[in-house]
Amino acid sequence: MLPLIGILIVVVGFALRLNPLLVVTVAGLATGVASGKAPLDVVGAFGHAFIESRYVAIVWLVLPVIGLLERYGLKERARDLIGGLRMATTGRVLLAYMTVRQVSSALGLTSLGGHTQMVRPLVAPMAEGAAELKHGDMSIETRDFIRAHSAASDNVGYFFGEDVFIAIGSILLIRGFLDQNGITVEPASLALWAIPTALCAFVIHGTRLLLLDRQIAARVLRDGERGPTAGGSVASMRDAAAPNVTPS
């Protein structure tokens, strides 16, 4: 039972809101040492997994590209684009993205979305732009609330959509685990039975997104009652940072 200490470390670390990367690394080291491996062997296993994972190189290539696009106004252009659509709301924008994300993941196209390449530079600014079109300037807390729902839309669409695709890693992992325990299941059966779960997840989270606009309106109203500076709006922070110039 001692190698299971890694699970306890992850639970405690996440509960204390510590750095996720640090928590997972410490949990992996503790599990390896508790399993009887030398510390250098555990670190070597980490390095081997790092080199063997091809997605690591992709991430390092994507980050500079996204940063360069943001430098030249990608987020602002996405916000302005949504601002020109009168029918667009935050809930509708996120519901449309989650639909595309889940359908594309079910077809095996899992790289079409993601937090780095889609949510941060495009989806979240578009969702904020739709909210600004209706409510004007918003507090930092409300903006973070919208960004969190943007990330959640990507998570739900990707997580429950990928299991529908027969050749995805999660399906192969489930089949391998069942085979080790003497249960033989075809990948096609696993993918087929993942469809009801994906549909339920879409309906549940889609309903939450449709109700999101009301929650944003309530937050904006509450921030307005607290005063123009209590909510920490972007405009108030910008005005506070501006130099106080007295006309001569």
N, C-alpha and C positions, 0 to 999 in steps of 0.2 A: 504493500500500500504506500510505501514511502515515495516511490516515483510520482505518485499523484499529487505531490506537494506543489507541482507547477500549476495545477488548477486552482489551488487555494491562493497562490500568489497572484494569479490573474484576477480572481474575484476580488481580493482585498485591494489590489492596486487600482482596479477600475472603480471600486467603491470610493476610494480616497481621491479619485480624479488625478492620479499621477500620470506621467508621460506614458502613453500606450506603448511606444517603441521600447522604452526602458523596462516597463513591466514585463512585456513578452520576452525580452532578452534575458532578464533575470530568471523568469520562469523556465525558459529553456535550459539555462545553465544549471539551475537547481534540479531539474528533472534528470538531466544527463549525469550529474554527479551522484544523485540519489540512486541511479540505476547501476552504479559501479564503474562508470567511465571516468577517465582522467580529465581534468579541466582542459588540457591542451587538445584532447581528442574531441571534446564537445565544441571547442572553438573551431577546430578543423572541420567538423561536420557543418558548422554554420558557413564557413568559407566555401566548402564544396557546394552546398546548396545555393549560395550566392552566385558562384561561377556558372553552375549548371542551369540556373534560371535565365532563360532568354528574355523574360519580361523586364528584368532589371535594366538591361541596356536600352530597351524601348522607353522606359520611364525617364532615364537620363537624357535621351534624345528629345522627348516631348517637352520637358520642363523649360529648356531654353527657348524653344519655339513659342510656347504659350507666353512666356515672359516677354518676348519681343513683340508679340501681337498685342499684349496688354499695354505695353509701353506706347504703342502707336494708336491707342484708342479703341481696342476691340470691345471692351466692356461698355464704353460710352455709346458706340455705334449700336450694340445690341439693345441697350436701354432706349435709345432714340427710335429704333425700329419698332419696338413694341409700343412706345408712346404714341406712335402714329396710328395704331389700330384701336379704334374706339370700343370695339366689342371685347377686347382682350382684358382679362382679369388675371390676378395671380393664380387663382385656383385652376382656371382654364389652361393657362400656359403650362403649369406643372402637370396637369392631367394629360395634356397632349404629349409632353415629353415622356412621361411614364409609359404611355401607350406605345410610343415609338421604341422606347428602351426595352420594354418587355417583349414586344413582337420581334424585334431584331435579335434579342438574346435567345428567344425560342428558335430562331433560324440559325443560330450558331454565330451570329455577328456580334460578339460580345465587346469588340473594340470600338464600336460606333459611339459609345458613351463613356462616362467615367467622371469622377470628381475633378481630376486634373485637367483633362482636355475638353470637358463640356460644361460641367456644373459651375465651376468657379468663373471661367471667362465668359460664358454665354447664358446658361440657364438661369443662374441666380440674378445677374443684372437684368435679364428680361423680366423675371418675376418682380423684381424691385421696381422696374420701370412701369409695369402694369399697375402696381400699387400706387406709385407716385402720380400716375395719370388720374386716379380717382380721389386720392387723399392728400396729395401734395407732399410736403416735406414730412419725414417720419423720424422717430427717435432711433437711436442706435439699437436699443433692445428690440424694436419692431423689425428692423432690418435683419438683425441676427435671427429672429424668429422666421422670417421668410427664407433666409439662406439655409437654415436647418431643414426646413421642409423641402427645399430644392434638393439637398443632399439625400434626404429620405426618399424622395421620388425616384432617384437614381438607384438607391439601394434596393427598394422593393421591386422595381421593374427588372433589375438585373438578377437579383437573387432568386426570384420565383420564376423568371423566364428562362434562365439557362438550363434548368432541370428538364425542360421539355425537349431540349435538343439531345439526340441520342448519343452523340460523340463528345459530350462535354466532360470535363474532368470530374465534376461532382457525381455524375452517373457512374463513371468507371470506379470512383472511390467507393460508392455504395455497393456496387456489385462485388468489388474485391473484398469488402468487409463481410458481406453475406456469404461469399464463397468460403472464407476462412472459418465460418461457423456452420458449414455444411448445408447452406441454403443456396440453391441454384436459381437465379432469376435472370432472365434475359434483359439486356439494356432497353429493348423496345418496350417491355412491360413497365419498367421503371419510368421511362419517359411518358408513357401513356397515362399512368396514374399520377404523374406530376401535373397534368392539365387541370384537374379539379382544384388542386391547391393554388395553382397560378390564377385561376379565375376568381377564386374566393379572395385572394390577396388583392387582385385588381379592384374588385367591387368594394372591399373594405377600405382600402387606402384611397380609392377614387372618391368614395363618399366623404372621407376626411378632407380631401382637396377641394371638393365642392363647397364644403362648409368653412374652408379656410378664409374666404373673403369676409365672412361675418366676424371671424375672430380678429382679423386685421383691423376691420372697422371699429371693433370694440377697443382694441389696443390704442388706435389713433385717438378715439374719443377720450379714453382714460388719460393718455399723455397730454391731451389738450386741457383737461381739467386740472392736471398737476402743474400747469404753467408752461410757458414757452421754453424755459431752460431746464425744467425738472426732468423732462424726458431725454435730454441729451441729444437733441436733434442735430442733424448735420449742419443746418444753417446757423443755429445758435453757436455751435462749436467753431464754425468758420468766422462768425462775427467776433467771438471772444478772442480768437487768435489774431485778428486784424490789429495793426498798430493804431493807437489812439492819437490821431493827428489833430491838433487844434488849429483852426484857420486863423491866419494872422489878420 
